[in-house]
Amino acid sequence: MNQEVATALIGLGGAVLGAGATSITTWLSFRHQRRTAKEARLHEVGRLATDTALAKLIELQDLVEASATSSRASREDREPWERTAAVHFRDINLALLRIPSDAVHERLIPTLALAKQYRYTGPRHFHYLRHVRTISEEMVNVLSAYVRDAKLPLPQEGVAAARLSVEAGREAERLRYERMRLEFEEIQAENPEEPDDIF
């Protein structure tokens, strides 16, 4: 191989390496820009979703305060505030699902589910409203910390008490239905149905 061919091959190799390095640099730069744009988009979506959730929680708190005058109604009575609260619960849930934070999801999705079980907390709407107020305050505190990029606060004592109240209410309802079933079976045993006479 003569000197000119060797020089040409070295030049070609250098050109290929240079082009490859340029391509890799361009690809890495594009990848970094795409990742940065995705993070910025997620941040914006999360900020809007957090603002929406906070606004709906504040509306829910206002609803609870405004409904306190009718809080003496019994369990059997459905109050207008419950229909409005159901819409707020749905909107809050949709907003929470758009927040790009696993920590917020793990903390607030179960907390929202607890809020929706207010009918297990007592015989009157007073108990329901107190329960929803406690849980909504907890959720506002967590989302406010998230917005500030602060450490999420520990659950308030009222949330643990509300959870115990719901669990007790659910168990009481289960026992009541079980008693009703047993009573029905006893009545059926005492008065068995006569088989139809087909002849």
C-alpha positions as CSV (number, residue, x, y, z in Angstrom):
1,M,0.0,0.0,0.0
2,N,1.5,3.3,-1.0
3,Q,1.6,6.4,1.0
4,E,-1.2,8.2,-0.9
5,V,-3.7,5.3,-0.4
6,A,-2.8,5.1,3.3
7,T,-3.3,8.9,3.7
8,A,-6.6,8.6,1.8
9,L,-7.8,5.8,4.1
10,I,-6.8,7.7,7.2
11,G,-8.6,10.8,5.9
12,L,-11.7,8.7,5.2
13,G,-11.6,7.1,8.6
14,G,-11.3,10.5,10.2
15,A,-14.3,11.8,8.2
16,V,-16.4,8.8,9.2
17,L,-15.4,9.2,12.9
18,G,-16.1,12.9,12.7
19,A,-19.5,12.4,11.1
20,G,-20.3,9.7,13.6
21,A,-19.4,11.9,16.5
22,T,-21.5,14.8,15.1
23,S,-24.5,12.4,14.7
24,I,-24.1,11.1,18.3
25,T,-23.8,14.6,19.6
26,T,-26.9,15.7,17.7
27,W,-28.9,12.7,18.8
28,L,-27.9,13.3,22.5
29,S,-28.8,16.9,22.2
30,F,-32.2,16.1,20.7
31,R,-32.8,13.5,23.3
32,H,-32.0,15.9,26.1
33,Q,-34.3,18.6,24.6
34,R,-37.1,16.1,24.3
35,R,-36.7,15.0,27.9
36,T,-36.6,18.6,29.1
37,A,-39.8,19.4,27.1
38,K,-41.5,16.3,28.5
39,E,-40.6,17.3,32.1
40,A,-41.8,20.9,31.4
41,R,-45.1,19.6,30.0
42,L,-45.6,17.2,33.0
43,H,-44.8,20.0,35.4
44,E,-47.4,22.3,33.7
45,V,-50.1,19.5,33.7
46,G,-49.3,18.8,37.3
47,R,-49.5,22.4,38.3
48,L,-52.9,22.9,36.6
49,A,-54.2,19.6,38.0
50,T,-53.1,20.6,41.5
51,D,-54.7,24.0,41.2
52,T,-58.0,22.3,40.0
53,A,-58.0,19.9,42.9
54,L,-57.3,22.6,45.4
55,A,-60.1,24.8,44.0
56,K,-62.6,21.9,44.1
57,L,-61.6,21.0,47.7
58,I,-62.2,24.6,48.7
59,E,-65.6,24.6,47.0
60,L,-66.3,21.3,48.9
61,Q,-65.4,23.0,52.2
62,D,-67.6,25.9,51.4
63,L,-70.4,23.5,50.6
64,V,-70.0,21.8,53.9
65,E,-70.1,25.0,55.8
66,A,-73.2,26.2,53.9
67,S,-75.0,22.9,54.6
68,A,-74.4,22.9,58.3
69,T,-77.9,24.4,58.9
70,S,-79.6,21.2,57.5
71,S,-77.2,18.9,59.3
72,R,-79.9,17.6,61.7
73,A,-81.6,15.5,59.0
74,S,-81.4,11.7,59.6
75,R,-79.5,9.1,57.7
76,E,-82.5,8.1,55.6
77,D,-82.9,11.6,54.2
78,R,-80.8,12.5,51.2
79,E,-79.7,16.1,51.3
80,P,-79.0,18.4,48.3
81,W,-75.4,18.9,49.4
82,E,-74.7,15.2,48.8
83,R,-75.4,15.4,45.1
84,T,-73.1,18.4,44.8
85,A,-70.5,16.8,46.9
86,A,-70.5,13.7,44.6
87,V,-69.7,16.0,41.6
88,H,-66.8,17.6,43.6
89,F,-65.5,14.1,44.6
90,R,-65.5,13.1,40.9
91,D,-63.7,16.3,39.8
92,I,-61.1,16.0,42.6
93,N,-60.4,12.4,41.7
94,L,-59.9,13.3,38.0
95,A,-57.5,16.2,39.0
96,L,-55.5,13.9,41.4
97,L,-55.0,11.3,38.6
98,R,-53.3,14.0,36.5
99,I,-50.7,15.0,39.1
100,P,-47.4,13.4,38.2
101,S,-46.4,12.3,41.7
102,D,-46.6,8.8,43.1
103,A,-46.3,10.1,46.6
104,V,-49.4,12.3,46.1
105,H,-51.3,9.4,44.6
106,E,-50.4,7.0,47.4
107,R,-51.5,9.5,50.0
108,L,-54.6,11.1,48.5
109,I,-56.4,8.5,46.4
110,P,-57.1,6.4,49.5
111,T,-57.9,9.6,51.5
112,L,-60.4,10.7,48.8
113,A,-62.0,7.2,48.9
114,L,-62.3,7.6,52.7
115,A,-64.0,11.0,52.2
116,K,-66.7,9.4,50.0
117,Q,-67.6,6.9,52.7
118,Y,-69.1,9.6,54.9
119,R,-72.4,7.7,55.4
120,Y,-70.7,5.2,57.7
121,T,-69.7,7.8,60.2
122,G,-73.0,8.3,62.1
123,P,-76.8,8.5,62.0
124,R,-77.1,12.2,61.0
125,H,-75.8,14.6,58.4
126,F,-73.9,16.4,61.1
127,H,-71.5,13.5,61.3
128,Y,-71.2,13.3,57.5
129,L,-70.4,17.0,57.2
130,R,-67.8,16.8,60.0
131,H,-66.2,13.8,58.2
132,V,-66.0,15.5,54.8
133,R,-64.6,18.7,56.4
134,T,-61.8,16.8,58.2
135,I,-60.8,14.8,55.1
136,S,-60.9,17.8,52.8
137,E,-58.7,19.8,55.2
138,E,-56.2,16.9,55.2
139,M,-56.1,16.9,51.4
140,V,-55.7,20.7,51.1
141,N,-52.7,20.4,53.5
142,V,-51.0,17.7,51.4
143,L,-51.6,19.5,48.1
144,S,-50.3,22.8,49.5
145,A,-47.1,21.1,50.6
146,Y,-46.8,19.5,47.2
147,V,-47.2,22.9,45.4
148,R,-44.4,24.3,47.7
149,D,-42.2,21.3,46.9
150,A,-42.1,20.7,50.6
151,K,-42.2,17.3,52.4
152,L,-45.7,16.0,52.6
153,P,-47.1,16.4,56.1
154,L,-47.9,13.5,58.4
155,P,-51.7,12.6,58.4
156,Q,-53.7,14.5,61.0
157,E,-55.1,12.7,64.0
158,G,-58.6,13.4,62.8
159,V,-58.0,11.3,59.6
160,A,-57.1,8.2,61.7
161,A,-60.2,8.8,63.8
162,A,-62.3,9.2,60.7
163,R,-61.0,5.9,59.3
164,L,-61.8,4.1,62.5
165,S,-65.3,5.6,62.5
166,V,-65.9,4.4,58.9
167,E,-64.6,0.9,59.7
168,A,-66.9,0.7,62.7
169,G,-69.9,1.9,60.6
170,R,-69.2,-0.6,57.9
171,E,-68.9,-3.5,60.4
172,A,-72.2,-2.3,62.1
173,E,-73.9,-2.4,58.8
174,R,-72.6,-5.8,58.0
175,L,-73.8,-7.2,61.3
176,R,-77.2,-5.5,60.8
177,Y,-77.6,-7.2,57.4
178,E,-76.4,-10.5,58.8
179,R,-79.1,-10.3,61.6
180,M,-81.7,-9.5,59.0
181,R,-80.7,-12.5,56.9
182,L,-80.8,-14.8,59.9
183,E,-84.2,-13.5,60.9
184,F,-85.5,-14.0,57.4
185,E,-84.2,-17.6,57.4
186,E,-85.8,-18.3,60.7
187,I,-89.2,-17.0,59.5
188,Q,-88.8,-19.2,56.3
189,A,-88.0,-22.2,58.5
190,E,-91.1,-21.7,60.7
191,N,-93.4,-21.1,57.7
192,P,-92.1,-23.3,54.8
193,E,-93.8,-22.7,51.5
194,E,-96.2,-25.5,50.4
195,P,-95.1,-27.1,47.2
196,D,-97.4,-26.4,44.3
197,D,-99.8,-29.3,43.7
198,I,-99.4,-30.0,40.0
199,F,-102.1,-32.7,39.9
